[in-house]
Amino acid sequence: MRASLPSRPLVAVVGAGLAVPGAASPEELWRLVQRGRPVFREPCTRFAPEDFWAQDPAAEDRTYGRVFGELTAFTPHPRLEASWTAPGQGDLQAAWLRHSLLQALDATRVPHGSRLALFLAATTEASHEWDAALATDLTTAGIARDLAGDQDATRARLRARLAAADPSAAHSHHHYQPHTLARRAMRGIVPDGTPVIVVDNICPAGLYAIDLGVRHLLAGETDVAVCGGTSSHGPLRQIYFAKMGALSPSGRVRAFDAHADGTAFSDGAAVVVLKLLDSARHDGDEIHGVLVGFGGASDGSGKAIFAPRSEGQITAMRRALAVNGLDPQQVGWVVAHGTATVTGDATETRSLAAVHPQGVDVTSDKPVVGHTGMACGVVSVIQILNGLRRAAVPAQPCFTTPQHTAPAAVRVRSAAHPLRPARSPSRKGRPGPVRRIAGAFACGLGGINGHLLVQHPDSPVDGLVSGALRTDDEVALVGWDAFLPGAPTRQEVHDNLIAGRAPSAQRCFPEPHSPPSFLETRVAPRVAAQVDRLQMMALALVRSSLHGPGFDGPVLRARTGVFGAHYGPTRLAADSTVRCFRTRLARHVGDGDDGEAAARFFTEHAERSAPVGPYTLAGRMPSVALGWIANRYDLYGPTMMLDSGPDSGLAAIHVAADHLRTADLDLALVLGCNTAPPELAPRELGIGPADVAQGLFLLMLARHSIAASLGWPRIATLRTSLLPPAPATDAPPSRPTYLAADGTIAVLRAALAAGPGPHLVASGRHAPAVTVERWTAAPTARSR
């Protein structure tokens, strides 16, 4: 049963847990950063550098960086089973996440019957386990096809050899998909039916996960929100970031320093537990901090999608302040992204100075802890909680000389100092309250930004909110489109959906697939040829809709967000992973017929795939497909990719609809995408290569009032909930299945073809549900 809406819309942090190299708790993190000794080292235990390293930075598919922060030995939570930390245990992220969950929930009272939900920042793009398993899947399949005999037996024999060298290779890559590792980490700690939404927003994803927790608490859809992030680092990202020139050659991270030469990465998992402030006080929880504003934004249009822009960063920071109308001078400290890349740090300090012209203390934990990928935003929040409790700003480690372009308003200090409270501006002649507030900022590839403000628990809270409550204005489907193999017309797709057929008669795009034309994407052909086809297809898909009537004002562009659903590897991810792992794989496959077949496979693969280059990392990321759209059409709303397995489509619709119902956005573009290679179909779900279809689907959502004011058609009303309103069993996948896009197809089909009355779309007991109610008579294919 849904809880009543809160009388005071404030959310508190009531628990925290983490595991990063050198620290296995929030207290240890504070001490680690205070000591200032970096965690990076070499050699590592996870891979042999000689398989991936070369002194020459131009060496093909090799990295010049040999160090990173490896999370090996740490003091596990007392209730973390020994099997999770046993030598040779390859389920790395699930173990770290389980430790962090246990730690964060330890001091939190969860009354019987409480509804929990997990909002997790995770991605296949920051998972060594997934990399090792994917490379093993592709290589063993390729060798087995070349050899006579039972292919299954051959794959199993080869996998056993490769798993002996890297335990993560013992399972298929599907075992390490974010939603499955989250379920394993949660098992036995929270109820089995606990919903999970996985956010893939690269670096700011942890902050977005916390915002999702706040939204669902304020909406009464959960009582306890567990929000976190997790990443494991490996040789693949060492190679990718080396080719981008972003990896530190010296192996040191000097954030905001004149001697900065790049970043270094680390493993990590971090979790915070949220409750409504009134509930936390009623339950007797310790209040670590109160959340007083979040802002998310895309960078809009710029020269390069992969370079950060101040416009988006400033927008995110100001949106966080606007939640409570806070004056920037009330924010005394910002834990910044601070990656120690020259362009990144310079852009970030310009943005901070523009928002805080009166001055603000700025720190970054990355010089000691490293860049923990999807966990970094939550790690920053936990460090803020540490500082708020002590009313102190920690020293900035490894900092000696400011960048010559550093604005004076950005204060980076090499010694710890008090976090001084600030008084709110006077109103009606009366002095405002004194507050201690700090902010966590993160930005990432594809131009996505997030900023979260946290207030000291003893500061006044009267009149503050943690976010907007949902309005009564309902969400409408105002347009749709599709990009499918065989290029069926919209009328053909419409008729197929009405008739209950697959949207297109053809299942898969041709291999190799030529990118859409420059006219459709406005992306230089040399760049388009280096990124995964998903990214250019997404741009081509939205072109006709965003060039339509009504979409031409700067206000609407500022309030348009892009949400996506994706599951499984892109083609570029599969190809680049094999290229980077081939030396290691060849060394452990064995001799004789197996070795000869492996040599042929790697030679053929190298001939048909491209070496890793500066665009490969961003080019393979599904989330960057949304960034291209924001860049091309100058959008400043958030972009967010949801990767919650086959339920991702419904999750994306649910999250987009929530942003509309709280009036944070006026228009939401929702893309359900599947371009994953069919040979990598998730057999664990009973899906084989012949069952998979490829395609992209666009749903355009807006509030009814916005649609009416702009003259947009209202095809159907959509109502969403975190869980189905009644118990449901896990439904078998449809045939053919478009994987992450299945949810968007099901909602579109219901909107176009369902009879009168509400129609429930729910793929299983764990997924968000969408209720579709036709607005008018069946719309034609011309409806946008």
C-alpha positions in Angstrom: 0.0 0.0 0.0 1.3 3.4 -0.9 2.3 5.6 2.1 0.7 9.0 2.5 2.7 11.9 1.1 5.1 13.5 3.6 4.0 16.5 5.6 7.5 17.8 5.3 9.3 16.9 2.1 12.8 16.5 3.5 15.0 13.4 3.1 17.8 12.5 5.5 20.9 10.3 5.1 20.7 7.6 7.9 23.4 5.2 6.9 26.6 4.9 4.8 29.0 2.2 3.8 31.8 1.8 1.3 34.8 -0.2 0.2 37.6 1.6 -1.7 41.3 0.8 -1.8 42.7 1.6 1.6 39.3 2.2 3.3 36.5 -0.1 4.1 34.3 2.3 6.0 33.4 6.1 6.0 35.7 6.7 9.0 38.6 4.9 7.2 38.0 7.1 4.1 38.4 10.3 6.2 41.6 9.1 7.7 42.9 7.9 4.4 42.4 11.2 2.7 43.8 13.1 5.7 47.0 11.1 5.5 47.2 12.0 1.8 49.0 8.9 0.6 47.7 7.7 -2.8 46.4 4.1 -3.1 47.7 3.5 -6.6 50.2 0.7 -7.1 51.8 -1.7 -9.5 52.0 -4.6 -10.2 48.4 -5.6 -9.6 47.0 -9.0 -8.9 44.2 -8.8 -11.5 46.2 -8.8 -14.7 49.8 -8.9 -15.9 50.8 -5.4 -17.2 52.9 -7.0 -19.9 49.7 -8.3 -21.6 48.4 -4.7 -22.0 51.3 -2.3 -21.5 53.7 -0.6 -23.9 56.2 2.2 -23.3 55.2 3.7 -26.6 51.9 5.6 -26.2 51.1 5.0 -29.9 51.4 1.2 -29.5 48.2 -0.5 -30.9 45.7 -1.6 -28.2 48.1 -0.9 -25.4 48.3 1.5 -22.5 51.2 3.6 -21.2 49.7 3.5 -17.6 50.7 0.7 -15.3 49.1 1.8 -12.0 45.6 1.9 -10.6 43.9 1.6 -7.2 43.1 -2.1 -6.8 40.7 -3.1 -4.0 42.2 -6.5 -2.8 42.5 -7.0 0.9 40.0 -5.1 3.0 38.3 -5.7 6.4 35.0 -7.1 5.4 31.8 -6.5 7.3 31.4 -9.1 10.1 28.3 -10.5 8.4 29.8 -10.8 4.9 30.1 -14.5 4.3 33.7 -15.8 3.8 32.8 -17.1 0.3 32.6 -13.5 -0.9 36.2 -12.7 0.1 37.8 -16.1 -0.6 40.9 -16.1 -2.7 40.0 -16.5 -6.4 36.5 -15.2 -5.9 35.7 -13.5 -9.2 32.4 -11.7 -8.3 34.2 -8.5 -7.3 31.6 -5.8 -7.5 28.9 -7.9 -5.9 31.2 -8.6 -2.9 32.1 -4.9 -2.4 28.5 -3.8 -2.8 27.2 -6.5 -0.4 29.8 -5.3 2.2 28.7 -1.7 1.7 25.0 -2.6 2.0 25.5 -4.4 5.2 27.5 -1.6 6.6 25.1 1.1 5.6 22.0 -0.7 6.9 23.7 -1.7 10.2 22.9 1.5 12.0 19.5 2.0 10.3 16.3 0.8 11.8 14.1 -0.8 9.2 10.6 -1.4 10.8 8.8 -4.6 9.9 6.8 -4.1 6.7 9.0 -1.3 5.4 9.3 -1.1 1.6 12.8 -0.9 0.4 14.2 0.0 -3.0 17.7 0.0 -4.5 18.8 2.7 -6.8 22.3 1.7 -8.1 24.8 3.5 -10.4 26.5 0.7 -12.3 27.5 -0.1 -15.9 29.1 -2.7 -18.0 31.5 0.0 -19.1 33.3 0.0 -15.7 33.4 -3.7 -14.9 36.5 -5.8 -15.1 34.4 -9.0 -14.5 32.1 -8.2 -17.4 35.1 -7.4 -19.7 36.9 -10.7 -18.8 33.7 -12.7 -19.2 32.7 -11.0 -22.5 36.2 -11.6 -24.0 36.0 -15.2 -22.9 32.5 -15.7 -24.4 33.5 -14.3 -27.8 36.9 -16.1 -27.9 35.7 -19.5 -26.9 32.8 -19.3 -29.3 35.1 -18.3 -32.1 37.6 -21.1 -31.5 34.9 -23.7 -31.1 33.4 -22.8 -34.5 36.8 -23.5 -36.0 37.3 -26.9 -34.4 35.5 -30.2 -35.1 33.5 -31.8 -32.4 31.0 -30.7 -29.7 31.1 -26.9 -29.6 29.6 -26.7 -26.1 32.2 -29.1 -24.8 35.0 -27.1 -26.5 33.7 -23.8 -25.0 33.5 -25.4 -21.6 37.1 -26.8 -21.8 38.5 -23.4 -22.9 36.5 -21.5 -20.3 37.9 -23.6 -17.5 41.5 -22.8 -18.7 40.8 -19.1 -18.9 39.0 -19.0 -15.6 42.1 -20.5 -13.9 43.9 -17.3 -15.0 41.1 -14.9 -14.2 38.2 -16.2 -12.0 35.8 -13.6 -13.5 35.9 -15.6 -16.7 34.2 -18.6 -15.0 30.8 -17.2 -15.9 29.2 -15.6 -19.0 29.1 -11.8 -19.2 25.3 -11.9 -18.5 26.2 -13.0 -14.9 27.8 -9.6 -14.4 25.1 -7.4 -15.9 24.4 -4.6 -13.4 20.9 -5.7 -12.4 22.0 -9.3 -11.8 25.0 -8.4 -9.7 22.8 -6.1 -7.7 20.4 -9.0 -7.0 23.2 -11.2 -5.8 24.6 -8.5 -3.6 21.2 -7.9 -2.0 20.2 -11.5 -1.5 19.3 -12.3 2.2 19.9 -8.6 3.2 16.6 -7.1 1.9 13.4 -8.8 0.8 13.5 -10.7 -2.5 10.9 -8.5 -4.1 12.9 -5.3 -3.5 12.8 -3.2 -6.7 16.1 -2.3 -8.4 16.7 0.6 -10.8 20.1 0.8 -12.3 21.4 4.1 -13.6 24.1 4.3 -16.2 25.1 8.0 -16.3 28.9 7.4 -16.1 30.5 9.6 -13.4 27.5 11.5 -12.1 25.4 8.3 -11.9 25.8 7.9 -8.2 24.3 11.4 -7.6 21.5 10.6 -10.0 20.8 7.4 -8.1 20.5 9.4 -4.8 18.1 11.8 -6.6 16.0 8.8 -7.7 15.9 7.7 -4.0 14.7 11.1 -2.9 12.0 11.2 -5.6 10.6 7.8 -4.6 10.6 8.7 -0.9 8.8 12.0 -1.6 6.3 10.2 -3.8 5.5 7.7 -1.1 6.6 4.7 -3.3 9.2 3.5 -0.8 10.0 3.9 2.9 13.8 3.2 2.7 15.9 4.1 -0.3 19.2 2.4 -0.6 21.3 4.4 -3.1 24.8 3.5 -4.3 27.4 2.9 -7.0 29.9 0.3 -7.9 32.8 -0.1 -10.3 35.8 -2.5 -10.9 38.8 -1.3 -12.9 40.8 -3.4 -15.3 43.1 -3.2 -18.3 40.4 -2.1 -20.7 39.9 1.3 -19.2 43.7 1.7 -18.8 43.9 1.3 -22.6 40.9 3.5 -23.4 41.9 6.4 -21.3 45.5 6.2 -22.4 44.3 6.6 -26.0 42.3 9.6 -25.0 45.4 11.0 -23.3 43.5 11.3 -20.0 45.5 8.8 -18.0 48.3 10.2 -15.9 51.7 9.1 -17.2 53.3 9.8 -13.8 50.7 7.7 -12.0 49.9 10.6 -9.7 46.6 12.6 -9.6 47.2 16.3 -8.9 43.7 17.7 -8.9 43.5 21.5 -9.5 47.3 21.7 -9.6 49.6 23.3 -12.2 51.4 20.0 -12.5 48.3 17.9 -13.2 48.9 15.4 -16.1 45.8 13.2 -16.0 43.8 10.9 -13.8 44.1 7.4 -12.3 41.3 4.9 -11.6 40.3 2.7 -8.7 37.8 0.0 -7.7 35.1 1.0 -5.4 31.5 0.6 -4.0 29.6 3.1 -1.9 26.1 3.2 -0.5 23.9 5.6 1.5 20.6 4.9 3.1 17.8 7.5 2.9 14.6 8.1 4.7 12.1 10.9 5.1 13.4 13.1 7.9 10.3 12.7 10.0 10.4 8.9 9.6 14.1 8.8 10.5 13.5 10.8 13.7 10.5 8.6 14.6 12.7 5.5 14.1 15.5 6.9 16.3 18.0 6.9 13.5 21.1 9.0 13.6 20.8 11.8 11.0 24.1 12.2 9.1 22.9 14.9 6.8 19.8 16.4 5.2 19.5 16.6 1.4 18.5 20.1 0.3 18.7 20.1 -3.5 19.8 18.3 -6.6 20.4 19.6 -10.1 21.0 17.6 -13.2 21.8 19.0 -16.7 23.3 18.2 -20.0 25.9 20.4 -21.6 23.8 21.4 -24.6 25.4 22.2 -27.9 29.2 22.4 -28.1 32.1 21.8 -30.5 32.8 18.3 -29.1 30.5 16.0 -27.2 33.5 14.5 -25.3 34.7 17.8 -23.9 33.1 19.3 -20.8 31.2 22.7 -21.0 30.7 25.2 -18.3 27.1 25.9 -19.5 25.8 22.5 -18.4 27.8 22.5 -15.2 26.6 25.9 -14.2 23.0 24.9 -15.0 23.2 21.8 -12.8 24.7 23.8 -9.8 22.1 26.5 -10.1 19.3 24.0 -10.3 20.4 22.5 -7.1 20.5 25.9 -5.4 17.0 26.7 -6.9 15.3 23.8 -5.1 15.3 25.9 -1.9 16.2 29.3 -3.3 19.6 29.1 -1.5 22.2 31.8 -1.9 25.5 30.4 -3.3 27.3 31.9 -0.3 25.5 29.5 2.0 27.5 26.6 0.4 30.8 26.6 2.1 32.4 23.6 0.5 32.2 21.6 -2.7 33.6 18.1 -3.2 34.3 18.5 -6.9 34.9 16.0 -9.6 38.6 17.0 -9.8 40.0 14.3 -12.1 43.3 16.2 -12.7 42.8 16.4 -16.4 43.9 19.8 -17.5 40.7 20.7 -19.5 38.4 19.0 -17.0 39.7 20.8 -14.0 39.9 24.2 -15.8 36.3 23.9 -16.9 35.1 22.8 -13.5 36.8 25.6 -11.6 35.4 28.2 -14.1 31.9 26.8 -13.4 32.4 26.8 -9.7 33.6 30.4 -9.7 30.7 31.5 -11.9 28.2 30.0 -9.4 30.1 31.0 -6.3 31.7 34.4 -7.1 32.0 35.2 -3.4 34.3 32.2 -3.0 34.0 28.5 -2.0 36.3 25.8 -0.6 36.9 23.0 -3.1 38.4 19.6 -2.7 38.7 16.3 -4.6 39.4 12.9 -3.1 40.8 11.4 -6.3 44.4 12.3 -5.7 44.3 9.7 -2.9 41.4 7.4 -3.6 41.4 7.6 -7.4 38.5 7.9 -9.7 36.1 5.2 -8.6 33.9 5.4 -11.7 30.2 4.8 -11.0 30.8 5.0 -7.2 32.6 8.3 -7.2 29.6 10.5 -6.6 28.5 8.5 -3.6 32.1 8.5 -2.3 32.0 12.3 -2.5 28.7 12.4 -0.6 30.1 10.1 2.1 33.1 12.4 2.5 30.8 15.4 2.8 29.0 13.5 5.7 32.4 13.0 7.3 33.2 16.7 7.0 29.8 17.9 8.2 30.0 15.8 11.3 33.4 17.3 12.1 32.5 20.8 10.8 35.8 20.5 8.9 37.0 20.8 5.3 39.9 18.3 4.7 43.2 19.2 3.2 43.5 18.8 -0.6 46.1 16.1 -1.1 49.0 16.3 -3.5 48.3 20.0 -4.1 51.2 22.5 -4.3 50.7 25.0 -7.1 47.4 26.3 -8.4 46.7 26.2 -12.1 47.6 29.6 -13.6 44.1 29.9 -14.9 42.4 29.0 -11.6 39.8 31.6 -10.6 40.4 33.3 -7.2 37.0 32.4 -6.0 37.9 28.7 -6.0 39.9 28.1 -2.8 42.0 24.9 -2.9 43.9 24.5 0.4 46.7 22.1 1.4 45.7 22.2 5.1 42.5 21.2 6.8 40.3 24.0 8.1 36.9 24.6 9.7 33.7 24.4 7.6 32.3 27.7 8.7 28.5 28.2 8.8 27.0 30.9 6.7 23.9 33.0 7.4 21.1 33.2 4.9 20.4 36.6 3.4 18.2 38.8 5.5 14.5 38.9 4.6 12.1 41.6 5.7 14.8 43.0 8.0 15.2 39.8 9.8 18.5 37.8 9.7 18.3 34.5 8.0 19.2 31.2 9.7 22.8 30.0 9.9 23.5 26.8 7.9 26.4 24.5 7.1 25.9 23.2 3.5 28.3 21.3 1.2 27.9 20.2 -2.4 29.0 17.2 -4.4 29.6 17.7 -8.1 30.3 15.2 -10.9 30.4 15.4 -14.7 31.0 12.7 -17.3 31.6 11.8 -21.0 28.7 12.8 -23.1 28.1 16.0 -21.3 26.1 15.0 -18.3 26.3 16.8 -14.9 25.0 16.4 -11.4 25.2 18.5 -8.2 23.8 17.5 -4.8 23.6 19.7 -1.7 23.8 18.3 1.8 23.1 20.3 5.0 24.5 19.6 8.5 21.8 17.8 10.5 21.8 20.4 13.2 21.2 23.3 10.9 17.6 24.7 10.7 15.3 22.9 8.3 12.1 25.0 8.5 10.9 25.8 5.1 13.4 23.6 3.3 12.5 20.7 0.9 14.6 17.9 -0.6 12.8 18.0 -4.0 9.5 18.8 -5.6 6.4 16.7 -4.9 4.5 15.2 -7.9 1.8 17.4 -9.5 -1.7 16.3 -10.4 -0.9 17.0 -14.1 -0.8 13.6 -15.8 1.7 12.4 -18.4 0.7 12.0 -22.0 2.3 10.1 -24.9 2.5 12.9 -27.5 4.6 11.2 -30.2 6.6 8.2 -31.3 8.9 6.9 -34.0 11.1 3.9 -34.7 14.4 3.1 -36.4 14.3 -0.5 -37.6 16.0 -3.0 -39.9 14.5 -2.9 -43.4 13.5 0.7 -42.8 9.7 0.1 -42.6 7.6 3.2 -42.8 5.8 4.6 -39.8 2.5 3.4 -41.2 3.9 -0.1 -41.6 5.2 -0.1 -38.0 1.8 1.3 -36.8 -0.1 -1.4 -38.7 2.2 -4.2 -37.4 1.7 -3.1 -33.8 -2.0 -2.8 -34.2 -2.1 -6.3 -35.6 0.1 -7.8 -32.9 3.0 -8.5 -35.2 6.6 -7.7 -34.8 7.3 -4.0 -35.7 9.4 -5.0 -38.6 9.6 -8.1 -40.8 13.4 -8.0 -40.6 15.1 -8.9 -37.4 18.6 -7.4 -37.5 20.6 -4.6 -39.1 23.1 -5.7 -41.8 26.7 -6.4 -40.8 28.7 -4.2 -41.4 26.2 -1.4 -41.0 26.9 2.0 -42.6 26.2 4.9 -40.3 23.3 7.3 -41.1 24.1 10.2 -43.4 25.6 13.5 -42.3 22.3 15.1 -43.2 20.6 13.0 -40.5 23.2 13.3 -37.8 25.3 16.4 -38.5 28.3 14.3 -37.3 31.5 14.3 -39.3 31.9 11.0 -41.2 35.3 10.4 -39.7 33.9 10.6 -36.2 30.7 8.6 -37.0 32.8 5.8 -38.4 34.6 5.4 -35.0 31.6 5.2 -32.7 29.1 2.5 -32.2 26.2 2.5 -34.6 23.7 2.8 -31.7 24.9 6.4 -31.2 24.3 7.6 -34.7 21.0 5.6 -35.0 19.7 7.4 -32.0 20.5 10.7 -33.6 18.8 9.8 -36.8 15.8 8.5 -34.9 14.9 11.8 -33.2 15.6 14.0 -36.2 12.1 14.2 -37.7 10.4 14.6 -34.3 12.7 17.3 -33.0 12.4 19.3 -36.2 8.7 19.3 -35.9 6.4 22.2 -34.9 6.5 23.3 -31.3 10.1 22.3 -30.7 11.9 25.5 -31.4 12.1 27.5 -28.2 15.0 27.9 -25.8 12.8 27.4 -22.8 11.6 24.0 -24.0 15.2 23.0 -25.0 16.3 23.8 -21.4 13.5 21.6 -20.0 13.8 18.6 -22.3 15.5 15.4 -20.9 16.6 12.3 -22.7 16.1 8.8 -21.1 17.2 5.5 -22.6 16.9 1.8 -22.0 19.7 -0.5 -23.1 20.8 -4.0 -22.2 23.8 -6.0 -23.4 27.0 -5.1 -25.2 27.3 -2.8 -28.2 29.1 -4.1 -31.3 32.0 -1.8 -30.6 32.2 -2.9 -27.0 32.4 -6.6 -28.1 35.1 -5.9 -30.8 37.3 -3.6 -28.7 37.2 -6.0 -25.7 38.5 -8.9 -27.7 41.3 -6.8 -29.3 42.5 -5.6 -25.9 42.4 -9.0 -24.2 43.8 -11.1 -27.1 47.4 -11.3 -25.8 46.3 -12.6 -22.4 43.7 -14.9 -23.9 46.1 -16.4 -26.4 48.6 -17.1 -23.6 46.1 -19.1 -21.6 44.1 -20.9 -24.3 46.7 -23.6 -24.7 48.8 -25.2 -27.5 48.0 -27.6 -30.3 44.8 -27.4 -32.2 43.3 -25.0 -29.6 46.2 -22.6 -29.9 46.2 -22.7 -33.7 42.4 -22.0 -33.8 42.9 -19.2 -31.4 45.6 -17.6 -33.6 43.3 -17.8 -36.6 40.4 -16.3 -34.7 42.5 -13.3 -33.4 44.0 -12.7 -36.8 40.6 -12.6 -38.5 39.1 -10.5 -35.7 41.9 -7.9 -35.9 41.4 -7.6 -39.7 37.7 -6.8 -39.4 37.8 -4.6 -36.3 39.5 -1.2 -35.7 42.3 -0.5 -33.1 41.3 1.3 -30.0 41.4 5.0 -30.5 40.5 8.3 -28.7 36.8 7.8 -29.5 36.5 4.1 -28.6 35.6 4.5 -24.9 32.9 7.1 -25.4 31.9 5.6 -28.7 31.0 2.2 -27.2 29.0 3.7 -24.2 25.2 3.4 -24.6 24.7 6.4 -22.4 26.7 8.6 -24.8 24.0 8.0 -27.4 21.8 10.3 -25.4 24.5 12.8 -25.1 24.7 13.1 -28.8 21.0 14.1 -28.9 21.5 16.7 -26.2 24.5 18.1 -28.0 22.9 18.2 -31.4 19.6 19.8 -30.3 21.1 22.0 -27.5 19.2 20.3 -24.7 19.9 21.1 -21.0 17.7 18.6 -19.2 19.3 15.5 -17.8 20.2 12.5 -19.8 19.9 9.1 -18.1 20.4 5.6 -19.4 18.7 2.8 -17.5 20.2 -0.7 -17.6 17.9 -2.8 -15.5 18.0 -5.8 -17.7 15.0 -6.7 -19.9 12.9 -4.4 -17.7 14.9 -1.4 -18.7 12.3 0.0 -21.1 9.6 0.3 -18.3 12.2 1.7 -15.9 13.1 4.4 -18.4 9.4 5.4 -18.9 8.9 5.4 -15.2 11.9 7.6 -14.4 11.1 10.0 -17.3 7.4 10.3 -16.2 8.5 11.1 -12.7 10.6 14.0 -13.9 7.6 15.3 -15.8 5.2 14.9 -12.9 7.4 16.9 -10.6 7.6 19.6 -13.3 11.4 19.3 -13.5 10.9 18.8 -17.2 8.3 19.7 -19.8 9.3 17.1 -22.4 11.0 13.7 -22.1 12.4 11.7 -24.9 12.5 8.0 -24.1 14.5 5.6 -26.3 14.2 1.9 -26.0 17.3 0.5 -27.8 18.6 -2.9 -28.8 21.6 -3.1 -31.2 23.4 -5.9 -29.2 24.9 -8.6 -31.4 22.4 -11.5 -31.6 25.2 -14.1 -30.9 25.5 -12.6 -27.4 21.8 -13.2 -26.5 21.2 -13.9 -22.8 20.8 -17.7 -22.9 20.4 -17.6 -19.1 17.0 -16.0 -19.7 16.0 -18.6 -22.3 16.8 -16.3 -25.2 18.9 -17.6 -28.1 20.3 -15.7 -31.1 17.3 -16.6 -33.3 14.9 -14.9 -30.7 16.6 -11.5 -30.8 15.5 -8.5 -32.9 17.3 -5.2 -33.2 15.8 -1.7 -33.3 15.3 1.7 -31.6 12.0 3.1 -30.5 11.2 6.7 -29.4 8.4 7.7 -27.1 7.8 11.5 -26.6 6.2 12.2 -23.2 4.8 15.5 -21.8 2.4 16.7 -19.2 -1.1 17.1 -20.5 -1.0 20.9 -19.8 2.2 21.3 -21.9 0.8 19.2 -24.7 -2.4 21.3 -24.8 -0.6 24.6 -24.7 1.7 23.6 -27.6 -0.9 21.8 -29.7 0.7 18.4 -29.4 -1.5 15.3 -30.0 -2.3 13.4 -26.8 -2.3 9.7 -27.8 -2.6 8.2 -24.4 -2.2 8.9 -20.7 0.6 7.0 -18.9 0.6 6.3 -15.2 3.6 4.6 -13.7 4.5 3.0 -10.4 7.7 1.5 -9.0 6.0 -1.9 -8.6 2.9 -3.4 -10.2 -0.2 -2.6 -8.2 -0.9 -6.3 -7.8 1.4 -9.3 -7.4 2.7 -10.4 -10.7 4.9 -13.3 -11.8 8.0 -12.9 -14.0 6.7 -13.0 -17.5 8.6 -15.0 -20.2 10.2 -12.8 -22.9 8.2 -12.1 -26.0 9.3 -13.6 -29.3 11.0 -11.9 -31.0 12.5 -9.9 -28.1 14.0 -6.5 -28.5 15.4 -6.9 -24.9 15.6 -3.4 -23.3 13.2 -2.0 -25.9 10.4 -4.6 -25.1 8.9 -2.3 -22.5 8.7 0.7 -24.8 7.2 -1.5 -27.6 4.6 -2.9 -25.1 3.5 0.6 -24.0 3.4 1.9 -27.6 1.3 -1.1 -28.7 -1.1 -0.5 -25.8 -1.4 3.2 -26.6 -2.1 2.4 -30.3 -4.1 -0.8 -30.2 -5.6 -1.4 -26.7 -9.3 -1.2 -26.2 -11.0 1.4 -24.0 -10.1 1.5 -20.3 -6.7 1.3 -18.6 -4.2 -1.3 -19.8 -1.5 -2.5 -17.4 2.0 -3.1 -18.9 4.2 -5.0 -16.3 6.9 -7.5 -17.4 7.5 -9.0 -14.0 7.2 -8.6 -10.2 10.5 -6.6 -10.0 9.8 -4.1 -12.8 8.1 -0.7 -12.8 4.6 -0.9 -14.2 3.0 1.4 -16.7 -0.8 1.8 -17.0 -1.8 3.0 -20.5 -5.2 4.7 -21.1 -6.1 5.7 -24.6 -6.8 9.4 -24.9 -8.8 9.5 -28.1 -9.7 7.2 -31.0 -6.8 5.2 -32.4 -4.2 7.8 -33.7 -2.8 7.5 -37.1 0.8 6.9 -38.0 1.1 10.7 -38.7 0.8 11.5 -35.0 4.1 12.9 -33.6 
